[in-house]
């Protein structure tokens, strides 16, 4: 899930909802772990008595595990990015609805059947009376039922705080210049293939853009210059070409005596005789 990086003020500012969000998320994780741990013990007692586990216990057990994993991942995401998205707040509301359904389903066994089983003993015709220890089973189911109700409240608070954090970060983006936009930056130099030269490369850089599309004050477009190494190499190549041309020119303008030094000496000796 893509979450844009937020501001550190979400955790450092006392008036920010960030510290409360972290606190309720940790409490939410702890209560969900306790909830599905109690339900796991109830399922074990049903299996030991060779009785079928009620569907409400299995449903709330699965919801508790999924909710615990979700809350741990969102807590890590918030601590890394200092932000949450509106999607996370929406799924917290979904978690609240799932716990409401689980609480409504478990209320039959935790409240009604436990009351009948304790009043009539083994003569009660329900799933709770078929267990070996009715008192312990009813105590665990009522504890799970209460923890599920607590998680309904926690998920509701987390959805509200998450919406406030996402709104605060969005307002800060607008104040600083709006969302990030792509700008093309020209970069000159050697391309990827060394055999091809003098090719212009383009890269992209992210700069803030205002509401009207103009770049605000303080935004800088990065423009990379040609590297010094490339310029020194090109200068060396030009000097080498110039020196080679000069040598060829001198060799082409020389006389035949340059190639026959013995004839040149003989001519000089004949001039001395005259």
C-alpha positions in Angstrom: 0.0 0.0 0.0 1.5 3.3 -1.2 1.8 5.8 1.7 3.4 9.2 0.9 6.0 10.3 3.4 4.6 12.7 6.0 6.0 15.2 8.4 7.9 14.5 11.7 5.5 16.8 13.4 2.9 14.0 13.4 4.9 12.5 16.3 6.8 15.4 17.8 4.0 17.9 18.1 1.9 17.4 21.3 -1.2 18.6 19.6 -0.8 16.2 16.8 -3.0 13.0 16.7 0.2 10.9 16.0 1.1 9.9 19.6 -2.5 9.0 20.3 -2.6 6.9 17.1 0.5 5.0 18.1 -0.9 4.4 21.6 -4.3 3.1 20.5 -2.7 1.0 17.8 -0.5 -0.7 20.4 -3.5 -1.3 22.7 -5.5 -2.6 19.8 -2.7 -5.1 19.0 -2.5 -6.3 22.6 -6.3 -6.7 23.0 -6.6 -8.6 19.8 -3.8 -11.0 20.8 -5.6 -11.6 24.1 -8.9 -12.1 22.3 -7.8 -14.8 19.9 -5.7 -16.5 22.6 -8.8 -16.9 24.8 -10.7 -18.3 21.8 -7.9 -20.7 21.0 -8.2 -22.1 24.5 -12.0 -22.4 24.1 -11.5 -24.3 20.8 -9.1 -26.6 22.5 -11.6 -27.4 25.3 -14.3 -28.1 22.7 -12.0 -30.5 20.9 -11.0 -32.2 24.1 -14.7 -32.8 24.9 -15.3 -34.1 21.4 -17.9 -31.4 20.8 -18.3 -29.2 17.7 -16.8 -25.8 18.1 -19.4 -23.0 17.4 -19.0 -21.1 14.2 -19.1 -17.8 16.1 -15.9 -18.8 18.0 -14.2 -19.8 14.8 -15.2 -16.6 13.1 -14.0 -14.3 15.9 -10.8 -16.2 16.2 -10.0 -15.6 12.5 -10.9 -12.0 12.7 -8.7 -11.5 15.7 -5.7 -13.0 13.9 -6.2 -11.0 10.7 -6.8 -7.8 12.7 -3.6 -8.3 14.7 -1.5 -8.8 11.5 -3.1 -5.7 10.0 -2.5 -3.5 13.0 1.2 -4.5 13.3 1.8 -3.7 9.6 0.1 -0.4 9.8 2.0 0.6 13.0 5.3 -0.2 11.2 4.2 1.8 8.2 3.2 4.8 10.3 6.5 4.8 12.3 8.5 4.7 9.0 6.5 7.2 7.0 5.0 9.4 9.7 1.8 9.3 7.7 -1.3 7.1 6.9 -3.6 7.2 4.0 -7.3 7.5 3.7 -7.4 3.9 2.6 -6.0 2.8 5.9 -8.6 4.7 7.8 -11.3 3.1 5.6 -10.0 -0.4 6.4 -10.0 0.4 10.1 -13.7 1.0 9.8 -14.0 -2.4 8.0 -12.2 -4.0 11.0 -14.7 -2.3 13.3 -17.6 -3.8 11.3 -16.1 -7.3 11.4 -15.7 -7.1 15.2 -19.3 -5.9 15.5 -20.5 -9.0 13.6 -18.3 -11.3 15.7 -19.6 -9.8 18.9 -23.2 -10.2 17.8 -22.5 -13.9 16.9 -20.6 -14.7 20.1 -23.2 -13.2 22.3 -25.5 -16.2 21.9 -22.9 -18.7 23.4 -21.2 -16.3 25.8 -24.4 -14.9 27.3 -27.5 -16.9 26.6 -26.2 -20.5 26.4 -23.7 -20.0 29.3 -26.6 -18.6 31.5 -28.8 -21.7 30.7 -25.9 -24.1 31.2 -25.0 -22.7 34.6 -28.6 -22.7 35.7 -29.6 -26.2 34.6 -26.2 -28.0 34.6 -25.7 -31.0 32.3 -29.3 -31.1 31.4 -29.0 -28.0 29.2 -29.3 -28.9 25.6 -26.7 -26.6 24.1 -23.0 -26.7 22.9 -21.6 -25.1 26.1 -23.1 -27.9 28.4 -21.3 -30.6 26.3 -17.8 -29.3 27.5 -16.0 -30.7 30.5 -15.8 -27.4 32.4 -18.7 -25.1 31.7 -17.5 -22.4 34.1 -14.0 -22.1 32.5 -15.4 -22.1 28.9 -18.0 -19.5 29.7 -15.4 -17.3 31.4 -13.1 -17.4 28.4 -15.9 -16.7 25.9 -17.1 -13.7 28.0 -13.5 -12.4 28.2 -13.2 -12.7 24.4 -16.6 -11.1 24.0 -15.6 -8.1 26.1 -12.2 -7.8 24.3 -14.1 -7.8 20.9 -16.3 -4.9 22.1 -13.2 -3.0 23.2 -11.6 -3.5 19.7 -14.8 -2.0 18.2 -14.0 1.2 20.1 -10.3 1.1 19.3 -10.9 0.6 15.5 -13.3 3.5 15.5 -10.8 5.8 17.2 -8.0 4.7 14.9 -10.1 5.4 11.9 -10.8 9.0 13.1 -7.1 9.6 14.1 -5.9 8.2 10.8 -8.2 10.5 8.9 -6.9 13.5 10.8 -3.3 12.5 10.2 -3.9 12.0 6.4 -5.7 15.4 6.3 -3.0 17.2 8.2 -0.2 15.9 5.9 -2.3 16.8 2.8 -2.8 20.4 4.0 1.0 20.6 4.7 1.7 19.5 1.1 -0.6 22.2 -0.2 1.0 24.8 1.9 4.5 23.9 0.8 3.6 23.9 -2.9 1.5 21.0 -3.8 2.2 17.4 -4.9 5.3 16.4 -6.6 5.5 16.7 -10.4 7.9 15.4 -12.9 10.4 17.8 -14.6 12.8 16.9 -17.4 16.4 17.7 -16.7 19.1 17.7 -19.5 22.3 15.9 -18.8 25.2 16.0 -21.3 28.1 13.6 -21.3 28.9 10.1 -22.4 25.9 7.9 -23.1 25.6 4.3 -22.0 27.2 3.0 -25.2 30.8 4.3 -25.4 31.0 4.0 -29.2 28.4 6.8 -29.6 29.3 10.3 -28.6 27.7 13.7 -28.3 24.4 12.2 -27.4 22.1 14.2 -25.1 20.6 12.2 -22.2 17.5 13.1 -20.2 16.7 12.2 -16.7 13.8 13.2 -14.4 13.7 15.0 -11.1 10.9 15.6 -8.7 10.2 19.3 -7.8 7.1 20.8 -6.0 4.7 22.5 -8.2 2.1 25.1 -7.1 -1.6 25.0 -7.6 -1.4 27.1 -10.8 1.4 25.0 -12.2 4.2 27.4 -11.5 7.4 26.4 -9.7 7.4 28.1 -6.2 10.3 30.0 -4.8 12.9 27.8 -3.4 12.4 25.0 -5.9 15.6 24.3 -7.9 15.9 22.5 -11.2 19.1 20.5 -11.1 21.1 20.9 -14.3 24.2 18.8 -14.6 27.1 20.2 -16.5 29.6 18.3 -18.6 32.1 16.4 -16.5 35.7 17.7 -16.2 37.0 14.3 -17.3 35.1 14.5 -20.6 36.3 18.0 -21.3 39.9 17.1 -20.5 39.7 14.1 -22.8 38.3 16.2 -25.6 41.0 18.8 -25.2 43.7 16.1 -25.4 42.2 14.7 -28.6 42.1 18.1 -30.2 45.8 18.8 -29.3 46.8 15.3 -30.6 45.0 16.0 -33.9 46.7 19.4 -34.3 50.2 18.0 -33.7 49.6 15.2 -36.2 48.4 17.6 -38.8 51.5 19.9 -38.2 53.8 16.9 -38.7 52.2 16.0 -42.0 52.3 19.5 -43.2 56.0 19.8 -42.5 56.8 16.5 -44.1 54.9 17.5 -47.2 56.7 20.9 -47.6 60.3 19.5 -47.3 62.8 19.4 -50.2 64.4 16.4 -51.9 67.6 17.1 -50.1 66.0 16.2 -46.8 65.6 12.7 -48.1 69.1 12.5 -49.8 71.7 13.9 -47.3 74.7 12.6 -49.4 73.8 14.6 -52.5 73.4 17.7 -50.3 76.9 17.3 -49.0 78.4 16.8 -52.5 76.8 20.0 -53.7 78.3 22.0 -50.9 81.8 20.6 -51.6 81.5 21.5 -55.3 80.6 25.1 -54.4 83.7 25.4 -52.2 86.0 24.3 -55.2 84.7 27.2 -57.3 
